[in-house]
Every structure is written in C-alpha cells, then in structure tokens.
C-alpha cells in the first residue's frame, strides 16, 4: 500500500466515523419524510460538499486530470471503506452507475461530450444512468440486445425498451448511456454502439419504477424505460459506430471490481454487528457468543472475508498490470465470490439477531438484498463460471 493510499485511508476513515455513520439515520428519515421518495435528501448534499472541500472526491478515477490518480489496487481499500455504509459511495462521488459512466466519458468521450456531461458529473451536480439490459432477453449476452440506433442525417433515431436502469428515478439524473444496435448485419461484436441520451429528451418515457425484492432504493431507484423515436445529435455517439463492445469491456472491469470492494466493506460491517450482538444477547442463561455454532459462524465469516479480499485485491493488481482482457478470469472469480460471501455473512447475522434481523431497523434485510442482487447485476454467477472454466481449460489446449 502506498503512502498516499494510507494517508487517504486514514482521512477517509475519520470522515466516515465523524460524518457518514452518524448521518445514516438522518438520510433515511429525510427520504421517508419527503413529499415524494424521489427527492435528494439535503444531508447528502451537505456531506458531498464537505467531502469535496476536504479533497475526498472522485477517488476512483486513475486519470489525474479528472480524479485522484490512484491505480485500481491503490483505490481498493478506499472503495472497501466506502462500502461499509449505504450512503458512503455517493458522499465521495464514487457511486455506481456514475463511476462507470464517468470512466466511459473520460476515456472515450469527445471534448464536447466531456464538457457537457463529464464536468457536471465530476462536480457531483448531476447523476446518470446506464441503459443496456432489456426485458424478455438474456442481456448478460449483449449480442442479444435488440434496441436500435439508426442514423438519420445529423441525428440518430433510437427505439427500444430498457430496464433495470439504475439511477433513472433520481431527480438529478440528466443523461443515460444507451447501448443498442447500429448495424445488425455487421460482425457480431461490431453491431453494438453506445450513445448519450438526455433523459428528458422527447420520446424517453419512464414506464415504471422497479423495486428490488420490495425495496425501492430511493432516491436513485431502478426503472423500465421506453425509447420511442428519440432523436439525438450524431455528435452524441461515443467513440464511433460499432464500438459498443469495446467500450463495454473497458467499463465492466473496474465496475465489477468496485462492486466486489464495496461488498467486502459491507461484509466487514455486518460481521462487526454480529460480534457486538452475540456478546450482549443472552439465551438459555449465557451469551450467544459462548455458543459453539455462533463461534463457527464468526470464524467462517472471517475466513470468507479474508479469502475473498485476496481474490479481489489480486484482480485489482491484474487489472492495473494487464488490462481488462487478461484480468478477466481474476475479475470473474472475484465477482462470483464477493456477493456470495456477503450474502452468507448477512444471513448468519440475521440469524444471530433473530426476529430483529428481519426489520429495516438493523439494515440487515437491505444488506441481504444488495448482496443477492449483485449475484445477477454485471453478469450472473453462471456467466462468470463459464468464463473462469474457459480460461482454465485453455491452459491445457497445447
């Protein structure tokens, strides 16, 4: 770990203790008290302003002209720390899907696209969404995507329906990165393109909000969106026609890594909650902490976290050293392991808390949902198993 990372980790940890954790309740109260669930809580804007003033901002971007200039491995412990709180990542402008979208704009956007969309995203003034997944098709295989992007003079006309577009419900969301087909007759991985679509453009219609296992995830939320003859300037095309897969590969590596790191942070916090709970809770005349099965849960959770951390941090190093393609098997292993161990640890904690663990009071039920949903988001477990096995078998081709 570099000296810069250690310094940032100390500062970030102090900020989390002083400002983030104490305001989690206030954040939830403000979301619940609003006239609509889709209103940004004032406390979040206060936290963002403070974090930005203290230089704890855009830490995820390795490009020094846009972010902190940290490598993936240097950023790893910081991302993990942010993940210990549901409101941590947004506080530091390091939350999905904005992180991935900012990376896309920083690496593939034109100067004009960066000026219009990246600059306000970097400042935390607006939010964004990523519109790729489609209903009725296996979108983990992006070749199945059927939404169309058709050139018409100086514009493109967009038609299709997307869902699970995270952030689409947020009042500050202004732009979507839309993935669709520009040339269905081209080679398989040259058919897709990505284009910037303002969310309030005529023809963009929020069909419905999509809850996750009953949670609305307000105020950012997830949505099903219809795109009916949406016209956007040709200048909104990212990188060029047929470059969608190329952009997706550049975006997915860091995005999957960040999910895994935040899940490690979540797992650490839940394990701490469980340990504190079983020391105080008495059943049948003695603390739960003295029960053999509870100690087994705690021990297994520590083994799970530390073993998975090795996988995730190794994936970060490989991503830095070799890039997305060569690091893909390591990222796939991390992406399978992190949600699974997080889900298992939360499940143990719920059991240790008993009936209270099923309430929103503890945050454990939402933590379970978060971990479970990430076994599907950014590619389901089975897709990653497929790529891991393919890489392993390739070792024996000779």
C-alpha positions as CSV (number, residue, x, y, z in Angstrom):
1,X,0.0,0.0,0.0
2,X,1.4,3.4,-1.0
3,X,1.9,6.3,1.5
4,X,-0.7,8.3,-0.4
5,X,-3.3,5.4,0.0
6,X,-2.5,5.1,3.7
7,X,-3.0,8.8,4.2
8,X,-6.2,8.8,2.2
9,X,-7.4,5.8,4.1
10,X,-6.8,7.5,7.5
11,X,-8.6,10.6,6.3
12,X,-11.5,8.7,4.8
13,X,-11.9,6.5,7.9
14,X,-12.0,9.6,10.1
15,X,-14.6,11.3,7.8
16,X,-16.8,8.1,7.8
17,X,-16.7,8.0,11.6
18,X,-17.4,11.7,12.1
19,X,-19.9,12.5,9.4
20,X,-21.2,9.5,7.4
21,X,-22.2,6.8,10.0
22,X,-23.8,9.4,12.4
23,X,-26.0,10.7,9.5
24,X,-27.3,7.4,8.1
25,X,-30.4,7.7,10.2
26,X,-31.0,11.3,9.1
27,X,-30.6,10.3,5.5
28,X,-33.3,7.6,5.8
29,X,-35.6,10.0,7.7
30,X,-35.3,12.6,5.0
31,X,-36.0,10.1,2.3
32,X,-39.1,8.9,4.2
33,X,-40.3,12.4,5.1
34,X,-40.2,13.8,1.5
35,X,-43.4,14.6,-0.4
36,X,-42.0,12.0,-2.9
37,X,-39.5,9.3,-2.5
38,X,-37.6,10.7,-5.4
39,X,-36.2,13.7,-3.7
40,X,-32.5,14.1,-2.9
41,X,-32.0,14.4,0.9
42,X,-30.4,17.6,2.0
43,X,-28.0,15.8,4.2
44,X,-26.4,14.1,1.2
45,X,-25.7,17.4,-0.4
46,X,-24.1,18.6,2.8
47,X,-21.9,15.5,3.0
48,X,-20.9,15.9,-0.6
49,X,-19.9,19.5,-0.1
50,X,-17.8,18.6,2.9
51,X,-16.1,15.7,1.2
52,X,-15.3,17.8,-1.8
53,X,-13.9,20.6,0.3
54,X,-11.6,18.1,2.1
55,X,-10.3,16.6,-1.2
56,X,-12.0,13.2,-0.6
57,X,-13.6,13.3,-4.1
58,X,-13.6,11.3,-7.3
59,X,-11.0,9.0,-5.8
60,X,-11.9,6.2,-8.2
61,X,-10.6,7.8,-11.4
62,X,-7.0,6.9,-12.2
63,X,-6.7,9.8,-14.7
64,X,-5.1,12.6,-12.6
65,X,-6.7,15.3,-14.7
66,X,-10.1,14.0,-13.5
67,X,-9.6,12.2,-10.2
68,X,-7.1,11.2,-7.6
69,X,-4.8,9.4,-10.0
70,X,-4.8,6.2,-8.0
71,X,-4.4,2.7,-9.5
72,X,-7.2,0.2,-9.0
73,X,-5.1,-1.5,-6.3
74,X,-4.4,1.8,-4.5
75,X,-8.1,2.7,-4.6
76,X,-9.2,-0.8,-3.4
77,X,-9.1,-0.2,0.4
78,X,-10.8,3.2,0.0
79,X,-13.6,1.7,-2.0
80,X,-14.0,-1.1,0.5
81,X,-14.2,1.5,3.3
82,X,-16.9,3.5,1.5
83,X,-18.9,0.3,1.1
84,X,-19.3,-0.1,4.9
85,X,-22.1,2.5,4.6
86,X,-25.1,2.5,2.2
87,X,-24.6,6.3,1.8
88,X,-20.8,6.2,1.7
89,X,-20.0,6.0,-2.0
90,X,-22.3,8.9,-3.1
91,X,-20.8,11.1,-0.3
92,X,-17.5,10.9,-2.2
93,X,-18.9,11.0,-5.7
94,X,-17.8,7.3,-6.1
95,X,-21.1,5.5,-6.5
96,X,-22.4,3.4,-9.4
97,X,-23.5,3.9,-12.1
98,X,-21.9,7.3,-12.2
99,X,-18.4,5.9,-11.7
100,X,-18.6,3.7,-14.7
101,X,-20.2,6.4,-16.8
102,X,-17.6,8.9,-15.8
103,X,-14.9,6.4,-16.8
104,X,-16.5,6.0,-20.2
105,X,-16.7,9.7,-20.8
106,X,-13.1,10.3,-19.5
107,X,-11.7,7.6,-21.8
108,X,-13.9,7.5,-24.8
109,X,-15.8,10.8,-24.8
110,X,-15.1,13.7,-27.2
111,X,-14.1,17.1,-25.7
112,X,-17.6,18.4,-26.3
113,X,-19.2,15.3,-24.6
114,X,-16.8,15.7,-21.6
115,X,-17.6,19.4,-21.3
116,X,-21.4,18.9,-21.4
117,X,-21.7,15.7,-19.2
118,X,-18.4,14.7,-17.6
119,X,-17.7,18.1,-16.0
120,X,-21.0,18.3,-14.0
121,X,-20.7,14.6,-13.1
122,X,-17.3,15.2,-11.7
123,X,-18.6,18.1,-9.7
124,X,-21.5,16.0,-8.4
125,X,-24.1,18.4,-9.8
126,X,-25.9,15.7,-11.9
127,X,-26.3,12.0,-11.9
128,X,-26.5,9.5,-14.8
129,X,-27.8,6.0,-15.8
130,X,-26.6,3.1,-18.0
131,X,-29.3,1.7,-20.3
132,X,-28.3,-1.7,-21.5
133,X,-30.4,-4.5,-20.1
134,X,-33.6,-5.3,-22.0
135,X,-36.8,-7.2,-20.8
136,X,-37.5,-10.5,-22.4
137,X,-33.9,-11.4,-23.4
138,X,-30.8,-12.7,-21.7
139,X,-28.9,-9.4,-21.6
140,X,-25.9,-10.9,-19.9
141,X,-25.1,-11.8,-23.5
142,X,-25.0,-8.4,-25.0
143,X,-25.3,-9.8,-28.6
144,X,-29.0,-10.4,-27.7
145,X,-29.7,-6.7,-27.3
146,X,-32.2,-5.6,-30.0
147,X,-32.7,-1.8,-29.3
148,X,-31.9,0.2,-32.4
149,X,-29.8,3.2,-33.2
150,X,-30.4,4.4,-36.7
151,X,-28.6,7.3,-38.5
152,X,-30.8,9.9,-40.0
153,X,-28.9,12.8,-41.3
154,X,-27.2,14.7,-38.5
155,X,-29.1,12.7,-35.9
156,X,-29.6,9.2,-34.6
157,X,-33.1,7.8,-34.0
158,X,-33.4,5.5,-31.0
159,X,-36.0,2.8,-30.4
160,X,-36.3,0.1,-27.8
161,X,-37.1,-0.7,-24.2
162,X,-34.6,-1.0,-21.4
163,X,-35.0,-2.0,-17.8
164,X,-33.0,-2.1,-14.5
165,X,-31.6,1.3,-15.4
166,X,-30.2,2.3,-12.1
167,X,-30.4,6.0,-11.2
168,X,-33.1,6.7,-13.7
169,X,-35.5,7.7,-10.9
170,X,-33.1,10.2,-9.3
171,X,-34.1,13.8,-9.6
172,X,-30.6,14.8,-10.5
173,X,-30.2,12.3,-13.3
174,X,-29.8,14.1,-16.7
175,X,-28.1,11.7,-19.1
176,X,-28.2,8.0,-20.0
177,X,-25.6,5.9,-21.8
178,X,-27.7,3.8,-24.2
179,X,-26.4,0.6,-25.8
180,X,-28.1,-0.5,-29.0
181,X,-27.5,-1.9,-32.5
182,X,-26.4,0.4,-35.3
183,X,-25.7,-2.4,-37.8
184,X,-27.4,-5.7,-37.3
185,X,-25.6,-7.1,-40.3
186,X,-22.0,-6.4,-39.1
187,X,-19.8,-9.0,-37.4
188,X,-21.3,-10.0,-34.0
189,X,-19.2,-7.8,-31.8
190,X,-19.3,-4.8,-34.2
191,X,-23.1,-4.4,-34.3
192,X,-23.4,-2.5,-31.0
193,X,-22.8,1.1,-30.2
194,X,-23.2,3.4,-27.2
195,X,-24.8,6.9,-27.4
196,X,-25.6,9.6,-24.9
197,X,-29.3,10.3,-24.4
198,X,-30.6,13.1,-22.2
199,X,-33.2,11.5,-20.0
200,X,-35.7,14.4,-20.6
201,X,-35.4,14.1,-24.4
202,X,-38.8,13.8,-26.2
203,X,-39.6,10.1,-26.6
204,X,-37.9,9.0,-23.4
205,X,-40.6,7.6,-21.1
206,X,-40.2,6.1,-17.7
207,X,-42.6,3.1,-17.9
208,X,-42.4,2.1,-14.2
209,X,-40.1,2.0,-11.2
210,X,-38.7,-1.4,-10.5
211,X,-38.3,-2.4,-6.8
212,X,-35.6,-4.9,-5.8
213,X,-37.1,-7.6,-3.6
214,X,-39.6,-5.0,-2.5
215,X,-37.0,-2.2,-1.8
216,X,-37.4,0.9,-3.9
217,X,-33.8,2.1,-3.4
218,X,-35.0,5.7,-3.3
219,X,-34.0,8.3,-4.2
220,X,-32.0,6.8,-7.1
221,X,-34.1,3.7,-7.9
222,X,-34.2,1.5,-11.0
223,X,-36.6,1.9,-13.9
224,X,-38.0,0.4,-17.1
225,X,-37.7,3.0,-19.8
226,X,-39.3,3.2,-23.3
227,X,-37.4,4.9,-26.1
228,X,-39.8,5.8,-28.9
229,X,-38.3,7.6,-31.9
230,X,-35.9,9.5,-29.7
231,X,-33.7,11.9,-31.8
232,X,-30.3,12.9,-30.6
233,X,-27.5,14.7,-32.4
234,X,-25.0,12.4,-34.2
235,X,-22.3,14.1,-32.0
236,X,-23.7,12.1,-29.1
237,X,-22.3,8.8,-30.4
238,X,-19.5,7.6,-28.2
239,X,-16.2,6.7,-29.9
240,X,-18.0,5.7,-33.2
241,X,-20.4,3.2,-34.6
242,X,-19.7,-0.4,-33.8
243,X,-17.5,0.4,-30.8
244,X,-20.1,-0.5,-28.1
245,X,-18.4,-3.8,-27.1
246,X,-15.1,-2.1,-26.9
247,X,-16.4,0.5,-24.5
248,X,-18.3,-2.1,-22.5
249,X,-15.2,-4.1,-21.9
250,X,-13.4,-1.0,-20.7
251,X,-16.3,-0.1,-18.4
252,X,-17.1,-3.5,-16.9
253,X,-13.7,-4.4,-15.4
254,X,-13.5,-1.5,-12.9
255,X,-17.2,-1.6,-12.4
256,X,-17.2,-5.2,-11.3
257,X,-14.2,-4.6,-9.1
258,X,-15.9,-1.7,-7.3
259,X,-18.9,-3.8,-6.6
260,X,-16.7,-6.5,-5.1
261,X,-14.8,-4.0,-2.9
262,X,-18.0,-2.4,-1.6
263,X,-19.3,-5.8,-0.7
264,X,-16.2,-6.5,1.3
265,X,-16.8,-3.3,3.2
266,X,-20.4,-4.4,3.7
267,X,-19.3,-7.8,4.9
268,X,-16.9,-6.3,7.4
269,X,-19.6,-4.1,8.9
270,X,-22.1,-6.9,9.2
271,X,-19.5,-9.1,10.9
272,X,-18.9,-6.4,13.4
273,X,-22.6,-6.0,14.0
274,X,-22.9,-9.7,14.6
275,X,-20.0,-9.9,17.0
276,X,-21.4,-7.0,19.1
277,X,-24.8,-8.5,19.1
278,X,-23.8,-12.0,20.3
279,X,-21.7,-10.6,23.1
280,X,-24.8,-8.9,24.5
281,X,-27.6,-11.2,23.7
282,X,-28.3,-13.9,26.3
283,X,-30.2,-17.2,25.6
284,X,-30.6,-20.1,27.9
285,X,-28.5,-18.5,30.6
286,X,-25.4,-17.4,28.7
287,X,-24.3,-15.0,25.9
288,X,-24.7,-16.2,22.4
289,X,-21.0,-15.6,21.9
290,X,-20.3,-18.7,24.1
291,X,-22.4,-20.9,21.8
292,X,-20.3,-23.2,19.6
293,X,-22.3,-22.6,16.4
294,X,-22.1,-18.8,16.8
295,X,-18.3,-19.0,17.1
296,X,-18.3,-21.2,14.0
297,X,-20.3,-18.5,12.1
298,X,-17.9,-15.8,13.2
299,X,-14.8,-17.8,12.3
300,X,-16.2,-18.8,8.9
301,X,-17.2,-15.2,8.2
302,X,-13.6,-14.0,8.9
303,X,-12.2,-16.8,6.7
304,X,-14.7,-15.8,3.9
305,X,-13.8,-12.1,4.0
306,X,-10.1,-12.5,4.1
307,X,-10.0,-15.2,1.5
308,X,-12.3,-13.1,-0.8
309,X,-10.3,-10.0,-0.2
310,X,-7.2,-11.8,-1.6
311,X,-9.1,-12.6,-4.7
312,X,-10.5,-9.1,-5.2
313,X,-7.2,-7.3,-4.5
314,X,-5.4,-9.7,-6.8
315,X,-7.9,-8.9,-9.5
316,X,-7.2,-5.2,-8.9
317,X,-3.5,-5.7,-9.4
318,X,-4.0,-7.8,-12.5
319,X,-6.3,-5.1,-13.9
320,X,-3.6,-2.5,-13.4
321,X,-0.9,-4.7,-14.8
322,X,-2.5,-6.4,-17.7
323,X,-5.7,-4.6,-18.5
324,X,-9.3,-5.9,-18.8
325,X,-8.8,-8.8,-21.1
326,X,-6.1,-10.6,-19.3
327,X,-7.5,-9.8,-15.9
328,X,-11.0,-11.1,-16.9
329,X,-10.7,-14.5,-15.2
330,X,-9.5,-12.9,-11.9
331,X,-12.3,-10.4,-12.1
332,X,-14.8,-13.1,-12.7
333,X,-13.6,-15.1,-9.7
334,X,-13.9,-12.0,-7.5
335,X,-17.3,-11.2,-8.9
336,X,-18.6,-14.7,-8.0
337,X,-17.0,-14.8,-4.6
338,X,-17.8,-11.4,-3.1
339,X,-21.6,-11.4,-3.4
340,X,-21.8,-15.0,-2.3
341,X,-19.8,-14.5,0.9
342,X,-21.6,-11.2,1.6
343,X,-25.0,-12.9,1.3
344,X,-23.8,-15.7,3.6
345,X,-22.4,-13.4,6.2
346,X,-25.6,-11.3,6.3
347,X,-27.7,-14.4,6.5
348,X,-25.7,-15.5,9.6
349,X,-26.1,-12.1,11.1
350,X,-29.8,-12.1,10.6
351,X,-30.0,-15.5,12.3
352,X,-27.9,-14.1,15.2
353,X,-30.2,-11.1,15.6
354,X,-33.3,-13.2,15.5
355,X,-36.6,-11.5,14.7
356,X,-34.9,-8.1,14.9
357,X,-32.7,-9.0,12.0
358,X,-35.7,-9.1,9.6
359,X,-36.6,-5.5,10.3
360,X,-35.3,-2.5,8.4
361,X,-34.1,-1.1,11.8
362,X,-30.8,-3.1,11.6
363,X,-30.2,-2.6,7.9
364,X,-29.5,-6.3,7.5
365,X,-32.5,-7.1,5.3
366,X,-31.5,-4.5,2.8
367,X,-27.9,-5.7,3.0
368,X,-29.0,-9.2,2.1
369,X,-31.0,-7.8,-0.8
370,X,-28.0,-5.8,-2.0
371,X,-25.7,-8.9,-1.9
372,X,-28.3,-11.2,-3.5
373,X,-29.0,-8.7,-6.4
374,X,-25.3,-8.4,-7.2
375,X,-25.2,-12.1,-8.0
376,X,-27.1,-11.1,-11.1
377,X,-26.0,-7.5,-11.8
378,X,-22.9,-7.1,-14.0
379,X,-23.3,-10.7,-15.1
380,X,-24.9,-13.6,-13.2
381,X,-22.7,-16.1,-11.4
382,X,-23.2,-18.7,-14.2
383,X,-21.7,-16.4,-16.9
384,X,-18.6,-15.8,-14.7
385,X,-18.3,-19.6,-14.1
386,X,-18.4,-20.1,-17.8
387,X,-15.5,-17.6,-18.4
388,X,-13.5,-19.0,-15.5
389,X,-13.8,-22.5,-16.8
390,X,-13.0,-21.4,-20.3
391,X,-9.8,-19.8,-19.1
392,X,-8.8,-22.8,-17.0
393,X,-9.4,-25.3,-19.9
394,X,-7.4,-23.1,-22.2
395,X,-4.3,-23.9,-20.2
396,X,-4.4,-27.4,-21.5
397,X,-5.0,-26.7,-25.2
398,X,-1.4,-27.4,-26.0
